[in-house]
Amino acid sequence: MLEDNSQRGVKLAYTIVERDKDGRKFWVRVGAAFVNRDGSLNVRLDAMPVNGQLHIRDYQPPEDRDAVRRGQAA
């Protein structure tokens, strides 16, 4: 698991795919991004989004994401 200080510099890269059938949107993780000292990003992709769009968000540990989903965020 990542330490607190290193988590601030880690972000996750997603592409958001919309299904034609019903319009539902799915977030597909396609890689990670790392913040450099100057604020720029290095992005490492494990897959290429066919829609050409990336959504980059701060990393959150799974237990924090679960708390937000349950409405128990601190």
Protein Blocks (a to p, Z undefined) as FASTA:
>chain_A
ZZfklmmmpccdddddddfklopacdddfbdcdddfkopacdddfbdcfklpacdddddd
fklmmmmmnopaZZ
